[in-house]
Amino acid sequence: MPMAVPAWLSLAMAAVPLALLGSGLLATLLPDALLRPLCGGRDPLALAMLPFALGLALLGLLLAAMHGTDAVRAGQTWQWQPVPARIVRSDLVEVMQPRSSRPGWRPEVRYEYRHAGQTRTGHRIALRPLTSSDRDGTDDWLRRTYPAGADLTAYVNPAAPAQAVLERGGSHWTWWLCGTGLVLLGCGLWLLRTAVRECRMPPAKPAARRRSRRRKPHP
């Protein structure tokens, strides 16, 4: 069963591209007179775009990799085997939400299902996150959809029968974030290619000083 990436790990992985984006933006805001002595005669904007473009590409790659993997795994559940199941326990659990001071509420269930003549226990409703800050709405949905003692259908991974869900598929937000990551990756690579090409150009030669030597008239 895929494991959710901890919030601290997501922030740590995003720190590098965000730092590159910030440094690139800061460099573009500096005056050219300050950057030109450090650029060796090359275009200051092209050099400033290098960290920005690299950070944009890395951020897009991170989004596409994380959410693309989740989308593929969620899509695979449509091929899982349906089996009869029964809800044994159904509760609402308070959890802390990352980047929010409000608590979240996560539906938690425990159900039993039979596969290949063996009784197993599952706890996963779906692969997508179900935590919400709406306690009353989540509690009402849980009581109506998955009350204790209800008979329903679970979907079992044939390759790993210990993995099961009650709802197949994933969230449309997963695909949207994956697509956004691919767009950012493409834009970052294009900007990086352009910036590298500009930086490879030979530095501009200083303008030749005009010699204003006047010939002295012959005596």
N, C-alpha and C positions, 0 to 999 in steps of 0.2 A: 504494500500500500504506500503511495507517495506520501512523504512527510512534508508538512508545511515548513517553509524557511523561516527561522526565527526573525523577529523584527530587528534585533541588533545586528544579525548577520546581513540582512538586506541593506541596512544603513551603512555597514562597513564596506560592502561591495560597491555601493553607490558613491562612497566618499571620493574615490579616485576620479571618476569621470566628472563629478560635480566640482572638484578642486580644479581640474583642467579647464572646465567651462568658465569658472570664476576667474582664473588667472588670464585666460584668453580675453574675456570681456574687459578686465581691468587694463590689459595691455592696449586694447583698441581705444580706450578712453584717454590714454596718456598722450600728451602733445608730441607731434613728430619731431620737434626740435630736441626732445629728451630721448627719443628712441633712435634717431639716426646715428648718433655716435656709437651706439651699441650694435648696430646692424651691419657695420662694415660696408656701407654704401648700398645695401639691398633695401627692398621695399619694406618699411616698418609694418605696414598692414598685413603683408603676407606672413611675416614672422609671427605677428600677434595671432594670426588665424590658425597657426599650427596647433597650439594646445587646445584652442576652442574646438577645432574640427575633430581632433583626436578624442576629446571628451564627449562630443556629441555622438561620435561613432561608438564609443564604448558604452555610453548610456543606452543607445538604441540596441546594441548587442545584448546588454544585460536584460532589458525589457523583453526582447524577442525570445531570448533563451529561457528565462524564467516562466513567462506566461505561455510561450509556445509549447514547452514541455507539459505544463498543466493542461493545455487544450488537447494535446495528443492523448494524454492519459485519460482525460474525461471522455474523449471520443471513443476510446477503446471499450468503455463500459457498455456501449450499445451492442457489443458482441458477447457480453457475459451471459451466463445461463440463468434463466429465471427459476426460482425454487420457492416453495411455500415457507413462510416465516411467521413468527408470532412475537409481538412486543412484550417483553418481560418488565421493563422499567422505562419510565418516561419522565424526565426532569428538565428544569430550566436552571442553568448554571450561570452565575455572575462571573464575568472575566474582565480584565483590564484591557482597554483598547490602546494600541500604539498611536502616539501623536494625538491623543484625545484625553481630556480630563473626565469625560463621562464614562460610566461603566457600560460594558456591553453584556448582552444576554445570549448565551449559546444553547440551543436545544441539544439535549443529550439523551440518547436512547440506548437500550440494550435489547437485543432480539436473538431468538434462536431459530436456526434453519437446518434443514437436513440436506446433505449432499453426498451422493454415493453411499447411502446407508449409514452415514455418520452424522450425529448431531453436533453442530458448531454454534458458537456465539459470535455475534457481530455487534458493532457499536457505531459504524459509520453510516450517516444518512446519505450524504453525497460527497463527491470530491470537491465541490465548490464550497467556499466559506459561507456559513449560515448565521454568523454572529450579527446581532442587530442591537441598536441602542433603544429600540422600541420594545420595552418589556411586555406591555399588555398585548400588543399585536403578536409578538413572537409566542407568548404563552397561549394565546387563543389559537394560533395556527398549530401549535404542537398538540394541544388537546383535541382539536378536530381531526388532525391528520394522523397522528401517531399516539393514540391513547394506549395506556397499559392494557394488555389482554387482546389487542386488535390482531386479527389475522390478515396478513397481506403478502406481497411478493417481494423477495429479495433477489438480487442479481449477483451471481458468484463468478469470480474469475476462474475459468476451467483450468488454467495453468497453475493457479495457487488458490485452492478452495478456501483458505483461511481469509481471503480478501472478499468482502461483500459490501454492497451498498443497497440502499432502498430507492434511490433516485439515480437514474442514468444521465449522462451528459454533463455539461458544465455551464458556466455563466457566459453570456454574450460579452461581458466586460473582458473576459480572458482573451477572446479573439480580437477585441478592439485594441487592447493594450499590446497584444502581439503585433498587430498591424502597425500601430503607432511606433513600436520599436523598430520595425523594418524600415519605415519611412525615415526615422531619425538616423538609422544606420546608413541608409543610402545617401542622405544629405551630408552626413559627416564624412563619408568616404569621398564624395564629390568635392567638398570643400578642402579636404586633406590633399587630394590629388592636385587641385588648383594651387593651393598654397605651396606644396612641394615644388611644383613646376616653376612658380615665380621665384622661389628661394634658390633654385638651381641656376637661375640666370646670372651671368657675370655681373658683379657690382658696377654701377654706373661710374664711368670715369669722370674725374673733375674736369670742368671746362678749361680748355687750354688758355693760358694767359696770352693775351694779345701783346705782341711785342711792338712797341711804339717807338722803335728806334728811327730816328731821323738821320738821314745822311747829311753829314756836314758838307757844305759847299767847298769845292776845291779853291784854294787861294789863287 
